[in-house]
């Protein structure tokens, strides 16, 4: 059983309205999911306590979002709250309170009794300001936490995540046992402008050569020299992308261009690369983003059949009204595909799928 509710307004009003909409929850074991806009950052402790008292559910996870979503609605620039409760069998999930980057070498699956042995699934929230967060996400996957989804959180306060208490500065969330079935997929917000190249010479994040040619010359050939020389138009429109090896859906990791040097033929991107890595250039494309979202949601719902009970959607802050035509368009597409399935989520500084950190994507997870 999954039930969701949302409300705008000051935190006391929003909590009361959400509890009223959820109704009776006798016997529901949890966990509970909660997302709030920045306006509620100072009251996360009170919000979590009120939800725990009002529902009887003891385990809660969530975060402040740069925007939040609920059903067919998106909320930005106003106080709003979205909650969802699940009735997962006792012992089939474990809340991960707080894991700091400096502790990642010690990360292990929950100890005995351990219902999470074998490939599990986790929903995590990772602080975008914490150093080493990408390495920590990979470590969690490598050390048995299973397939991870989630997003990078941000707030004016240091403590802005919820995981059986208010926390921040690292990673927190919830992991589920293998018998908790899920289906998940992601939608890209950019489209390729040309083919895939091989990085033949580089240093850290600076690319010297692509396919044995000066990197800038290859870049200008792909995007067009006129656009390559127009830095004002280029910013936020064209990005580098690293294809994901072994992906059967053509996934790629979008990274910002952070430097161009036409005279020396160099490119710099927001990712460390090595010779032999593959790279292509992509364009932010609202029409393609909408088409890809419709296609992704249709495929995912088809995979789930009639089994979907609840959903979490994590989207990039550069999407929503910054990509789609209208404040609610992105969520209207998702909600249309899901029908009566409750969905909540948030807009993130980066999106997590498996052990990778994406940008400009929307990650949808269905609980079956």
BELDAPE-V752631 format. One record per residue. N is the residue number from 0. RES is the residue in one small letter. D_FIRST is the distance of its C-alpha to the first C-alpha in Angstrom with 2 decimals. Layout:
n=N res=RES d_first=D_FIRST
n=N res=RES d_first=D_FIRST
//
This chain:
n=0 res=x d_first=0.00
n=1 res=x d_first=3.79
n=2 res=x d_first=6.69
n=3 res=x d_first=10.26
n=4 res=x d_first=13.74
n=5 res=x d_first=17.28
n=6 res=x d_first=20.77
n=7 res=x d_first=24.34
n=8 res=x d_first=27.04
n=9 res=x d_first=28.11
n=10 res=x d_first=25.65
n=11 res=x d_first=25.77
n=12 res=x d_first=25.18
n=13 res=x d_first=22.37
n=14 res=x d_first=20.48
n=15 res=x d_first=21.11
n=16 res=x d_first=19.96
n=17 res=x d_first=16.66
n=18 res=x d_first=16.02
n=19 res=x d_first=17.15
n=20 res=x d_first=14.86
n=21 res=x d_first=11.68
n=22 res=x d_first=12.97
n=23 res=x d_first=12.35
n=24 res=x d_first=10.06
n=25 res=x d_first=11.88
n=26 res=x d_first=10.91
n=27 res=x d_first=8.20
n=28 res=x d_first=10.06
n=29 res=x d_first=9.53
n=30 res=x d_first=11.05
n=31 res=x d_first=11.65
n=32 res=x d_first=13.43
n=33 res=x d_first=16.39
n=34 res=x d_first=19.22
n=35 res=x d_first=22.34
n=36 res=x d_first=25.63
n=37 res=x d_first=28.86
n=38 res=x d_first=29.80
n=39 res=x d_first=27.40
n=40 res=x d_first=28.71
n=41 res=x d_first=30.85
n=42 res=x d_first=28.04
n=43 res=x d_first=25.30
n=44 res=x d_first=26.03
n=45 res=x d_first=25.69
n=46 res=x d_first=22.51
n=47 res=x d_first=20.77
n=48 res=x d_first=22.25
n=49 res=x d_first=21.28
n=50 res=x d_first=17.59
n=51 res=x d_first=17.69
n=52 res=x d_first=19.62
n=53 res=x d_first=17.73
n=54 res=x d_first=14.20
n=55 res=x d_first=15.36
n=56 res=x d_first=13.52
n=57 res=x d_first=16.47
n=58 res=x d_first=15.69
n=59 res=x d_first=15.99
n=60 res=x d_first=17.29
n=61 res=x d_first=18.76
n=62 res=x d_first=22.13
n=63 res=x d_first=24.62
n=64 res=x d_first=24.85
n=65 res=x d_first=27.99
n=66 res=x d_first=25.82
n=67 res=x d_first=22.10
n=68 res=x d_first=19.89
n=69 res=x d_first=17.09
n=70 res=x d_first=16.40
n=71 res=x d_first=19.96
n=72 res=x d_first=21.66
n=73 res=x d_first=23.54
n=74 res=x d_first=25.18
n=75 res=x d_first=28.48
n=76 res=x d_first=31.31
n=77 res=x d_first=29.57
n=78 res=x d_first=27.47
n=79 res=x d_first=23.77
n=80 res=x d_first=20.44
n=81 res=x d_first=16.99
n=82 res=x d_first=13.90
n=83 res=x d_first=10.25
n=84 res=x d_first=7.99
n=85 res=x d_first=5.64
n=86 res=x d_first=5.29
n=87 res=x d_first=7.98
n=88 res=x d_first=10.70
n=89 res=x d_first=13.67
n=90 res=x d_first=16.35
n=91 res=x d_first=14.44
n=92 res=x d_first=14.94
n=93 res=x d_first=17.97
n=94 res=x d_first=18.85
n=95 res=x d_first=22.19
n=96 res=x d_first=24.08
n=97 res=x d_first=27.20
n=98 res=x d_first=29.26
n=99 res=x d_first=32.57
n=100 res=x d_first=34.48
n=101 res=x d_first=37.26
n=102 res=x d_first=34.95
n=103 res=x d_first=33.59
n=104 res=x d_first=36.01
n=105 res=x d_first=34.45
n=106 res=x d_first=30.81
n=107 res=x d_first=29.35
n=108 res=x d_first=26.01
n=109 res=x d_first=24.79
n=110 res=x d_first=27.16
n=111 res=x d_first=26.90
n=112 res=x d_first=24.60
n=113 res=x d_first=23.45
n=114 res=x d_first=20.23
n=115 res=x d_first=20.66
n=116 res=x d_first=23.87
n=117 res=x d_first=24.26
n=118 res=x d_first=23.00
n=119 res=x d_first=19.98
n=120 res=x d_first=18.27
n=121 res=x d_first=18.64
n=122 res=x d_first=17.97
n=123 res=x d_first=21.18
n=124 res=x d_first=23.23
n=125 res=x d_first=26.97
n=126 res=x d_first=29.74
n=127 res=x d_first=31.97
n=128 res=x d_first=35.02
n=129 res=x d_first=34.86
n=130 res=x d_first=37.48
n=131 res=x d_first=36.46
n=132 res=x d_first=32.83
n=133 res=x d_first=33.06
n=134 res=x d_first=34.62
n=135 res=x d_first=31.95
n=136 res=x d_first=29.18
n=137 res=x d_first=31.23
n=138 res=x d_first=31.81
n=139 res=x d_first=28.15
n=140 res=x d_first=27.69
n=141 res=x d_first=30.94
n=142 res=x d_first=30.21
n=143 res=x d_first=27.09
n=144 res=x d_first=24.16
n=145 res=x d_first=23.29
n=146 res=x d_first=22.39
n=147 res=x d_first=21.98
n=148 res=x d_first=20.91
n=149 res=x d_first=21.41
n=150 res=x d_first=24.40
n=151 res=x d_first=27.50
n=152 res=x d_first=27.24
n=153 res=x d_first=30.17
n=154 res=x d_first=31.21
n=155 res=x d_first=34.46
n=156 res=x d_first=33.35
n=157 res=x d_first=33.36
n=158 res=x d_first=30.15
n=159 res=x d_first=27.37
n=160 res=x d_first=24.40
n=161 res=x d_first=21.79
n=162 res=x d_first=20.93
n=163 res=x d_first=20.92
n=164 res=x d_first=23.92
n=165 res=x d_first=25.69
n=166 res=x d_first=27.54
n=167 res=x d_first=29.19
n=168 res=x d_first=32.01
n=169 res=x d_first=30.27
n=170 res=x d_first=26.89
n=171 res=x d_first=23.68
n=172 res=x d_first=20.00
n=173 res=x d_first=17.50
n=174 res=x d_first=17.82
n=175 res=x d_first=15.45
n=176 res=x d_first=16.74
n=177 res=x d_first=17.89
n=178 res=x d_first=15.43
n=179 res=x d_first=12.54
n=180 res=x d_first=13.34
n=181 res=x d_first=14.04
n=182 res=x d_first=16.53
n=183 res=x d_first=18.65
n=184 res=x d_first=21.90
n=185 res=x d_first=24.28
n=186 res=x d_first=26.54
n=187 res=x d_first=30.08
n=188 res=x d_first=31.86
n=189 res=x d_first=35.35
n=190 res=x d_first=37.42
n=191 res=x d_first=40.29
n=192 res=x d_first=43.80
n=193 res=x d_first=45.62
n=194 res=x d_first=45.43
n=195 res=x d_first=44.59
n=196 res=x d_first=47.31
n=197 res=x d_first=48.13
n=198 res=x d_first=48.89
n=199 res=x d_first=52.33
n=200 res=x d_first=53.34
n=201 res=x d_first=51.41
n=202 res=x d_first=51.29
n=203 res=x d_first=48.04
n=204 res=x d_first=46.50
n=205 res=x d_first=49.79
n=206 res=x d_first=50.29
n=207 res=x d_first=53.96
n=208 res=x d_first=53.92
n=209 res=x d_first=51.68
n=210 res=x d_first=53.03
n=211 res=x d_first=56.25
n=212 res=x d_first=56.85
n=213 res=x d_first=56.60
n=214 res=x d_first=52.95
n=215 res=x d_first=53.72
n=216 res=x d_first=55.74
n=217 res=x d_first=52.88
n=218 res=x d_first=50.51
n=219 res=x d_first=53.01
n=220 res=x d_first=53.50
n=221 res=x d_first=49.79
n=222 res=x d_first=49.03
n=223 res=x d_first=52.54
n=224 res=x d_first=55.27
n=225 res=x d_first=55.22
n=226 res=x d_first=51.57
n=227 res=x d_first=52.07
n=228 res=x d_first=54.84
n=229 res=x d_first=52.99
n=230 res=x d_first=51.04
n=231 res=x d_first=49.78
n=232 res=x d_first=48.17
n=233 res=x d_first=47.03
n=234 res=x d_first=44.99
n=235 res=x d_first=41.31
n=236 res=x d_first=41.98
n=237 res=x d_first=42.92
n=238 res=x d_first=41.23
n=239 res=x d_first=41.64
n=240 res=x d_first=38.99
n=241 res=x d_first=38.69
n=242 res=x d_first=37.38
n=243 res=x d_first=34.77
n=244 res=x d_first=36.44
n=245 res=x d_first=34.79
n=246 res=x d_first=32.29
n=247 res=x d_first=31.91
n=248 res=x d_first=30.84
n=249 res=x d_first=33.79
n=250 res=x d_first=31.96
n=251 res=x d_first=34.22
n=252 res=x d_first=34.24
n=253 res=x d_first=35.82
n=254 res=x d_first=38.23
n=255 res=x d_first=40.51
n=256 res=x d_first=44.24
n=257 res=x d_first=45.91
n=258 res=x d_first=49.54
n=259 res=x d_first=51.98
n=260 res=x d_first=55.61
n=261 res=x d_first=57.47
n=262 res=x d_first=60.78
n=263 res=x d_first=59.68
n=264 res=x d_first=57.09
n=265 res=x d_first=54.12
n=266 res=x d_first=50.43
n=267 res=x d_first=48.12
n=268 res=x d_first=44.32
n=269 res=x d_first=41.56
n=270 res=x d_first=41.02
n=271 res=x d_first=43.27
n=272 res=x d_first=44.42
n=273 res=x d_first=46.72
n=274 res=x d_first=49.28
n=275 res=x d_first=47.74
n=276 res=x d_first=44.47
n=277 res=x d_first=43.61
n=278 res=x d_first=43.37
n=279 res=x d_first=43.12
n=280 res=x d_first=43.15
n=281 res=x d_first=40.49
n=282 res=x d_first=40.44
n=283 res=x d_first=37.78
n=284 res=x d_first=37.22
n=285 res=x d_first=35.03
n=286 res=x d_first=35.44
n=287 res=x d_first=34.60
n=288 res=x d_first=31.59
n=289 res=x d_first=30.18
n=290 res=x d_first=31.01
n=291 res=x d_first=29.45
n=292 res=x d_first=26.18
n=293 res=x d_first=26.02
n=294 res=x d_first=26.93
n=295 res=x d_first=24.49
n=296 res=x d_first=21.41
n=297 res=x d_first=22.63
n=298 res=x d_first=23.16
n=299 res=x d_first=19.81
n=300 res=x d_first=17.92
n=301 res=x d_first=20.41
n=302 res=x d_first=19.70
n=303 res=x d_first=15.94
n=304 res=x d_first=16.66
n=305 res=x d_first=13.82
n=306 res=x d_first=11.43
n=307 res=x d_first=10.27
n=308 res=x d_first=6.67
n=309 res=x d_first=8.03
n=310 res=x d_first=11.67
n=311 res=x d_first=14.39
n=312 res=x d_first=17.92
n=313 res=x d_first=21.05
n=314 res=x d_first=24.29
n=315 res=x d_first=27.91
n=316 res=x d_first=29.57
n=317 res=x d_first=32.26
n=318 res=x d_first=29.89
n=319 res=x d_first=28.28
n=320 res=x d_first=31.22
n=321 res=x d_first=33.60
n=322 res=x d_first=33.15
n=323 res=x d_first=31.60
n=324 res=x d_first=33.32
n=325 res=x d_first=31.59
n=326 res=x d_first=29.25
n=327 res=x d_first=26.06
n=328 res=x d_first=27.16
n=329 res=x d_first=25.30
n=330 res=x d_first=21.90
n=331 res=x d_first=22.78
n=332 res=x d_first=23.33
n=333 res=x d_first=20.00
n=334 res=x d_first=18.10
n=335 res=x d_first=20.30
n=336 res=x d_first=19.40
n=337 res=x d_first=15.59
n=338 res=x d_first=15.68
n=339 res=x d_first=12.60
n=340 res=x d_first=10.50
n=341 res=x d_first=10.23
n=342 res=x d_first=12.79
n=343 res=x d_first=14.81
n=344 res=x d_first=17.70
n=345 res=x d_first=21.39
n=346 res=x d_first=24.91
n=347 res=x d_first=26.56
n=348 res=x d_first=30.08
n=349 res=x d_first=29.26
n=350 res=x d_first=26.31
n=351 res=x d_first=25.39
n=352 res=x d_first=24.62
n=353 res=x d_first=25.33
n=354 res=x d_first=28.42
n=355 res=x d_first=29.86
n=356 res=x d_first=30.18
n=357 res=x d_first=30.26
n=358 res=x d_first=31.53
n=359 res=x d_first=31.15
n=360 res=x d_first=27.96
n=361 res=x d_first=24.38
n=362 res=x d_first=21.79
n=363 res=x d_first=18.49
n=364 res=x d_first=15.71
n=365 res=x d_first=12.81
n=366 res=x d_first=10.02
n=367 res=x d_first=10.07
//
